[in-house]
Amino acid sequence: MSWLDFVGWAAAAVLVWSLLQASQVRFRAFNLLGCLVLIVFNWALGVWPQVGLNVVLAGINGYFLCRLLATRHDERTYQVVPVRDDDTFLDHVLRVHGDDIRAFNPGFRRETGPDRFAYLVMTGDALVGVVLVRALDADTAQVELDYVTKPYRDFTPGEFVYRSSRLFTDQGFRKVLTPPGEVAPYYDRIGFKRSGESFVLEY
């Protein structure tokens, strides 16, 4: 196999791999990489229509990748929707994503009650994440679930819930405590402080 053949097969493998990514960011990034390699491959072969096609596709991927990264912390892109903790759509979401939720939140157990609060993070009409909290005491809200759907796994949409302090202060809370032992926590990047195996945010 010549080096050029290797480049072509490698580009094809990267493109196939990109299609297997659930994350929007990873899909765009791998697809962009595959297009760039194919530009080099087809340029070396002198296949100009394919060069032009991949230049256009690389530009499209680059545009959407930059847009995704530029809006990842934008409150105009992501909205927090408070819902009842026994909301039927919330029940549906938790049931559909049950296996994935347990993988990242192994200690999560679904419960309802007047001391529990639920928030959906949306972009347009697409579900991005779910945050469930309960009143640990008069001043402290305990996070029971902070889940992000797979297409947005490279983002931190829960930050929009915690950034909206009125969601907690209007209920009398001055402190938010995360559950211990979460897989791949991100809280230290959005203002929480480490406290043992958990993180704490104070308002």
N, C-alpha and C positions, 0 to 999 in steps of 0.2 A: 504494500500500500504506500503510495506516495504521500508526501506531506500535504499536498493539496486535497487528496482524497480524505485524509484524516481531518482536515479543516472542515470539509463539507459534511462529513458524518458527525463531527462534534457540534456543528451548528444545528443540524437536524435534531440531535439529541437534546440540545438546550431548548429548542422550540417545543418539542414534545413535553419536556419537563415543565416548561412554563404553563402549559395547558392543564397540568395536574395540580397547580397551586390554587388553593382556595382563597388565599390572601390577595387582595387587589394589588397591593404594592409589589409583592413577590412576582405575581403574574406579569405585571408591566415591566419590572426590572429584568427578569429572565428573558422575556420576549424581546425586549430592546437589545439585550446582549446577543441573542440569536440572530437578530436582524443585522447587527453590526458585523458579526462574523460572516454572515452570508454576503454582505456587501463586498468584503475582501475576497471571498471565495469566487463570486461571480465576476468581480473585476479582473481577477487573475485569469479567468477563462474567457473573458471578453463577452460575457452574456449580458449585454447592456439593459435589455428590458427587465431582467431580474435585479440588476443593480438599482435601477430606477424604482422598482417596486419596493425593495427593502429600504431604500432611502426614505420613501414616503411612510412605510410602516414604522421605521425607527423614529421618524418625526412625530407620528401619532402617539406612539408609546411614550416618548420623551415628554410630550405635552401633558398627557394624562398623569404620568408619574409625578411631574413637577406640581401639577394641580392638586394631587392627592396629598403630597408632602406639605404644600403651602397652606392647605386648609385643615390640617390635622388638629390644630388647636383653635379653630375659628368657631365662635359661638353662633355665627350666622349660618354655618353649615350643619351643625348638630344641635338638636333641641332636646330638652329634658321634659318628659311628659309624666307627671304624677298620675298613678292609677291606684285603685283599691287593691289591697293585698290579696283579695279573693276574686279579682277580675278574671273573666273567662278567657280573654285573650292572653293574659299573663300565664294562666294555667296551661294554655296551649303551647306557648313559647317554652315553658319549663319542661313540658312533656316531650316536645320535639327535640330539644337540645339536651335532654336528660343525661345521656352517656357522656357527652362532651363536658357538661357542667361538672359531673362527678370526677372527671379526669383532672380538672383544674381546681375544684373545690371539694376535696374528698370528704370533708366533714359536714357538708351541707345537708340539712334535712328540712323539707318544706313544711312550714307551719303558718297558720293565719291567726289573727287576733287584733284587737283594738290598739295594741302597742307596737304594731308593725306597719311599715311604710314601704311602698314600692314605686320605683321610677324606671321608665323606659327611656333609653337614649335612641333618638331617631335621626335619620337624615332624609328629608322628604318623607316618603311613606315606607322607607326601608328601616328595618330594625337593626340597630347597631349593638346595643347592649342592654343589660338589666342590672339594676342595683336594688337589693332588698336590705332593709335595716329594721332593727327593733329597738325599743327603748330599754337600755340596760339599767338606767336609773333616771332621775329627773333631769340630769345634765348631760348624760352620755348616750349617744346612739351607737349601737353595735352593728357593724356590717355583717350580714349573714350570707350575702351573695353579691359578687361583683363579676359579672360574666360578659364577655365580648364574643360576638358571633365571628365565625371563621373569616369572612371577607375583610373584617376590620381588626384582625388579631394583631397587626403591627401598629395599632394605634392605642390610645389610652382614653377611650370615650367616657369612662367613669369620672374623669376629671371634671366634666361639665356638671355632674351632680354635686361634687364636693365644692366646686367653685361657686355654685349658686348657694351661698351661705343661708339665704332666707328659707330654703327648703328645710334647714335644721333649726335655725334660730327662731323661726315662727312657731316651732313645736317646743321651744324652751331648751333645746340642746345647745351646749357650748363646746362639746367635744365629740369627735367621731373616732371609734376604735375599730380596727380591722380584725378579722378572725385570725388566729395563729395558724401557721403551717400551710398557708396558701402557696400554690405552685407558681413560680415566676412573678412575684409581686412587683408592682411598679410605683408604689406609693411614695417612695423617697424622691421621685422625680416631680411630684406635684404638691409638695409642701408638707407631707406627713413626716413625723419623726419616729425613729425606731424606738420601741418600748418592749423589750424582751423579744418574744416571737411575733409580736404584733406591731402595728404602726398607729400613731395617734395624730389627729389633726384638731387643733383648737381654734375657735373663732373668737 
